[in-house]
Amino acid sequence: MQDLDIISVNIWHIVISLANLVILFLILKKLLFKPVKKIVDQRQKEIDDEYLKADKVKAEADTIKAEWEGKMSTAEEEAEKIINEAVERADSRNEVMLYESREKADQIIRKAKADIERDKREARETFKKEIVDVSQAISEQIIGREINMDDHRDLIDKAIEKIGEET
C-alpha cells in the first residue's frame, strides 16, 4: 500500500498549493501588474500625443497648401494680367508705328505730287519756250522778217493756253 500513497490525492496539498498560487498571484499583482499597467498607460498617452501632433502638423500642412494654392492662382492671374498688358502695349505701339508710317507715306505722296506738279510746270515752260523758239523761227522764215519777241510770246502763250484748256 505504500504505492498508493504516492498516487493518492492529498487535500491538504491541494489547499496549500491553491493558497500558494493565490499568494503568488497577489504578490505578482502588487509588484508587476500596477507598474506594467502604468508603462502601458504611459505608452498609450505618448502614442495619443504623437497622433495629436501629427493631426496638428497635417492641419498646418493643409493650411500652408491652401495658402500656396491661393498664391499660385494669384500668380497665374498676375502673369496673365502682365501678358495682357504687354499685348496691349505692343498693340498701341503697333498702332502708333502704323500711324507714323501712314503719315510718312502720305508725306512722301504729297511731296511726290508736288514734285510731279513742279516737273509738269517746268516741262510746260520748257515746252512753251521751245514752241516759241520753233514758231518764231518758222514765222521768220514764212514772213521773212523778225517779229517782236514779246508780241510773239504773248500770241504763243495764248495759243498754248487754249490748247491746254481743250485737253
C-alpha positions as CSV (number, residue, x, y, z in Angstrom):
1,M,0.0,0.0,0.0
2,Q,2.8,2.2,0.0
3,D,2.5,2.5,-3.6
4,L,-0.8,4.1,-3.2
5,D,0.4,6.9,-1.0
6,I,2.4,8.2,-3.8
7,I,-0.5,8.3,-6.2
8,S,-3.1,9.3,-3.7
9,V,-4.6,12.8,-3.6
10,N,-4.0,14.7,-0.5
11,I,-6.5,17.5,0.1
12,W,-4.1,19.5,2.2
13,H,-1.6,19.5,-0.5
14,I,-4.2,20.9,-2.9
15,V,-5.3,23.6,-0.4
16,I,-1.7,24.6,0.3
17,S,-0.9,24.7,-3.5
18,L,-4.0,26.8,-4.1
19,A,-3.1,29.1,-1.2
20,N,0.5,29.4,-2.6
21,L,-1.0,30.2,-6.0
22,V,-3.3,32.9,-4.6
23,I,-0.5,34.5,-2.6
24,L,1.8,34.3,-5.6
25,F,-0.9,35.9,-7.7
26,L,-1.4,38.8,-5.2
27,I,2.3,39.4,-4.9
28,L,2.7,39.5,-8.6
29,K,-0.3,41.7,-9.0
30,K,1.0,44.1,-6.4
31,L,4.6,44.1,-7.8
32,L,4.1,43.6,-11.6
33,F,0.5,44.5,-12.6
34,K,0.5,48.1,-11.5
35,P,4.0,49.0,-13.0
36,V,3.2,47.2,-16.2
37,K,-0.2,49.0,-16.4
38,K,1.5,52.3,-15.7
39,I,4.0,51.7,-18.5
40,V,1.2,50.6,-20.9
41,D,-0.8,53.7,-20.0
42,Q,2.2,55.9,-20.4
43,R,3.0,54.5,-23.8
44,Q,-0.7,54.9,-24.8
45,K,-0.5,58.5,-23.7
46,E,2.7,59.0,-25.8
47,I,1.0,57.4,-28.8
48,D,-2.1,59.7,-28.4
49,D,0.2,62.7,-28.1
50,E,2.0,61.7,-31.3
51,Y,-1.3,61.3,-33.1
52,L,-2.4,64.8,-31.8
53,K,0.9,66.3,-33.0
54,A,0.5,64.5,-36.4
55,D,-3.0,65.9,-36.7
56,K,-1.8,69.4,-35.9
57,V,1.1,69.1,-38.4
58,K,-1.3,67.8,-41.0
59,A,-3.7,70.7,-40.4
60,E,-0.8,73.2,-40.6
61,A,0.3,71.5,-43.9
62,D,-3.2,71.7,-45.3
63,T,-3.3,75.4,-44.3
64,I,0.1,76.1,-46.0
65,K,-1.0,74.1,-49.0
66,A,-4.2,76.2,-49.3
67,E,-2.1,79.4,-49.0
68,W,0.3,78.2,-51.7
69,E,-2.6,77.2,-54.0
70,G,-4.1,80.7,-53.4
71,K,-0.7,82.3,-54.2
72,M,-0.3,80.2,-57.3
73,S,-3.7,81.1,-58.6
74,T,-2.9,84.8,-57.8
75,A,0.5,84.4,-59.5
76,E,-1.2,82.9,-62.6
77,E,-3.7,85.7,-62.6
78,E,-0.9,88.3,-62.3
79,A,1.1,86.6,-65.1
80,E,-2.0,86.7,-67.3
81,K,-2.6,90.3,-66.5
82,I,1.1,91.2,-67.2
83,I,0.8,89.3,-70.5
84,N,-2.4,91.1,-71.4
85,E,-0.8,94.5,-70.6
86,A,2.2,93.7,-72.7
87,V,0.0,92.7,-75.6
88,E,-2.0,95.9,-75.2
89,R,1.2,98.0,-75.1
90,A,2.5,96.2,-78.2
91,D,-0.8,96.8,-79.9
92,S,-0.7,100.5,-79.1
93,R,2.9,100.7,-80.2
94,N,2.0,98.9,-83.4
95,E,-0.9,101.4,-83.9
96,V,1.5,104.3,-83.3
97,M,4.1,102.9,-85.7
98,L,1.3,102.2,-88.3
99,Y,0.0,105.8,-87.9
100,E,3.6,107.2,-88.2
101,S,4.2,105.0,-91.3
102,R,0.9,106.2,-92.9
103,E,1.9,109.8,-92.1
104,K,5.3,109.3,-93.7
105,A,3.7,107.6,-96.7
106,D,1.2,110.4,-97.1
107,Q,4.1,113.0,-96.8
108,I,6.1,111.1,-99.5
109,I,3.0,111.0,-101.7
110,R,2.3,114.7,-101.2
111,K,6.0,115.5,-101.9
112,A,5.9,113.3,-105.0
113,K,2.7,115.0,-106.2
114,A,4.3,118.4,-105.6
115,D,7.4,117.3,-107.5
116,I,5.3,116.0,-110.3
117,E,3.3,119.2,-110.5
118,R,6.6,121.2,-110.4
119,D,8.0,119.0,-113.1
120,K,4.8,119.5,-115.2
121,R,5.1,123.2,-114.9
122,E,8.8,123.1,-115.8
123,A,8.0,120.8,-118.7
124,R,5.2,123.2,-119.9
125,E,7.5,126.2,-119.6
126,T,10.3,124.4,-121.4
127,F,7.7,123.2,-124.0
128,K,6.3,126.7,-124.4
129,K,9.8,128.1,-124.8
130,E,10.7,125.5,-127.4
131,I,7.4,126.1,-129.2
132,V,8.0,129.8,-129.1
133,D,11.5,129.4,-130.5
134,V,10.4,127.0,-133.2
135,S,7.4,129.1,-134.1
136,Q,9.5,132.2,-134.2
137,A,11.9,130.5,-136.5
138,I,9.1,129.3,-138.7
139,S,7.4,132.6,-138.6
140,E,10.6,134.4,-139.6
141,Q,11.1,132.1,-142.5
142,I,7.5,132.5,-143.6
143,I,7.2,136.2,-143.1
144,G,10.8,136.8,-143.9
145,R,11.3,139.3,-141.2
146,E,12.0,139.3,-137.5
147,I,8.9,139.6,-135.2
148,N,9.0,141.4,-131.9
149,M,9.7,138.6,-129.4
150,D,7.3,139.9,-126.6
151,D,4.4,140.1,-129.0
152,H,5.2,136.7,-130.4
153,R,5.4,135.1,-126.9
154,D,2.1,136.6,-126.0
155,L,0.5,135.1,-129.1
156,I,2.0,131.7,-128.5
157,D,1.1,131.7,-124.7
158,K,-2.5,132.4,-125.6
159,A,-2.5,129.6,-128.2
160,I,-0.9,127.1,-125.7
161,E,-3.4,128.0,-123.0
162,K,-6.2,127.5,-125.5
163,I,-4.7,124.1,-126.4
164,G,-4.2,123.2,-122.7
165,E,-7.9,124.0,-121.9
166,E,-9.1,121.7,-124.7
167,T,-7.1,118.8,-123.4
